[in-house]
Amino acid sequence: TLFWLGDCQEALACLERGGLLGVESNEERIGSQGFELLNLAATFEGLSAFRLGEFSQARRALESLIARALPTHNQHVFNRVVALQGAAWLACQFEDTDLLGKLSMELESLALNHNFAFYHGIGKFFRGCHLAAIGHHNEAEQTMREGYERHMLCHGGRLFHSFYAWRLG
């Protein structure tokens, strides 16, 4: 929530107090709802660090997420999807077009194959970002719109908007 509200410094401080900074690829910490917290922590560490100009820390989080998303890593497929989402998001921030293309297609495919509709939409959205980066603007807009409107909004995206509306208010 702190990240979404724009307080990246405090988001990093909270992650540090919780022992969630600098996630290694072989660590695992399952939360009370059954999903891997470290993938989410690495995502918000990377994004917060990027916004604060701590690019080496953000790059380390990206590398950790890529390693954690590998099919050889012994984790549930949903946790791999969360790691792929974070890695794609950071690749987008770093404007690493090739990596973004690879990660977004893998995220979209894995989420589709396992019926994770929200994450399928995120994969499509990031694939649209990749398409835009390589100059396929019409296809990019269509892909992003479909991912956002058909998948993300209908399967959890309104929660994000409620946080954002609260922040603006």
N, C-alpha and C positions, 0 to 999 in steps of 0.2 A: 504494500500500500504506500509506503514512503517513496518508493521509486515512482509510482504512478502519480503521486502528488508533487513530484519534482524535487524532493529532498534527497539527492543522491549521496551526499556526504553522510547523512544520518542512516540511509539504507546500508551503506558500507559498514558503518559503525555497528549497527545491529547484527549484521552478518558476522562481523568480527567477534562481538560479544557472545554470539551463539556458536562460535568455533566453526563457522561455515565458509570462511575465506580460504582461497588457495586449494580447492578441491583436487585431490589426486584421482587418477582414472580408476584405481582399484578400490577406492573407499565406497562405502555404502551406508546410508542412513535412511531407514524407512520411517516415514511419519505415521501418525495415528490413522490416517485415511488410506494407508497402504501404498503410497507412491514414494519414489525416491526423492528426498528433499534436496540432495546435493546437486542434482541437475538444475533444479529451479534456482538454488542459491548461486551456482556458477553463472547462470544466465543473468541474474540481477547484479551479481558482482561485475561481470563484464560490461553490461550496459551502463551501470552507474559509473564505473571507472572510465569508460569511454566518454561519457558526458562531462566528467571532471577533467578530462585531458590526460588521464593516466593510461596511455595507450599500451604500454608494455604489460600492465596488469590485465587490461582488457584482452590483449592477445593471448596471454596465458590462460585466461578463462575460456576463450574460443578453442584453443588447442585441447584443453581438458574436456570440453564438451564433445569435440570431434572424437576423441579417444573413447569417451563414455558411450557414444552412439554406435560404436562398431558392433556388428552382430556377434563377434567373438566375446564381447564383454558379457559376463553372466548376469543379465538383468532382464526383467520383464519387458516385453515389447513396448508397452505404454511408456516406460521410463526411457527407452531409446528414442521414442517420438519426442518426448519433452527435451531430451538432450539435442536432438536434431533441430527442434524449433529454436532453441537458444543459439546453437551454432549458426544457423541460417540468419538469424537476426543480427548477430555480430558480424558475420560475413557481409551482410548488407551495409552495416554501419561503416565497415572498413572499405567498402566499395570493391571487394574482391569478387569480381564478376564470375570468374570460373568456379570458384569455390561455392558461391551462392547458387549457381546453376545446379551443381552436383548435389548440394545439400537439400535444396528445395525439391528437386525431383525425387530424391530418396525419401524425404519427409512426406511428400504427397502420396507416393506409392505405398509406403508402409502404413500410413494412416488409413488410406482407402482399403487396403487389404485386411485391416483389422477393425474396420467400422468405427474409427475415431473421427466423427464428422467435423467437429470443431477444428481439429488439427489437420484434417484434409484441407479445409478451407485456408488455414494458415500456410500450408504447403503451396496451395494454388496462388495465394497472395504473394509469397516470396518468389515463386516461379515467374509471376507477372513482373516483379521487380527486376528479375534477371532478364526477362524479355525486353523490358524497357531499356535496360543498360546496354543491350546489344542492338538497339535500334528498331525493334519490332513493336512499335508503339500501339498500334490498333489491337494486336493480339494481346499485348501486355494489359491494356485497359480492360478488355473483355475477360481475361483470366483473373485479374485482380477483383473485378466486380463480381464475377461468379463465386470466387472463393469467399469473398466478404459477405455478400448478400445471401447466397444460398446455403452457406455452411457456417460461417463464423457467427453472424447475427442470430441465426435460428438455433444455435447450439451453444449458448453461453456468452456471446459477445455483448449482450445488453448489460451484463454485470460490469464490464469494463466501462461502458458508457455512463453507468451510474456513478462510478468513481470519478470519472472525468468531469461530469456535470457538477458533482459536489465540489470538486477542486475549483472549477470556474466560478461557482456561486460564492 
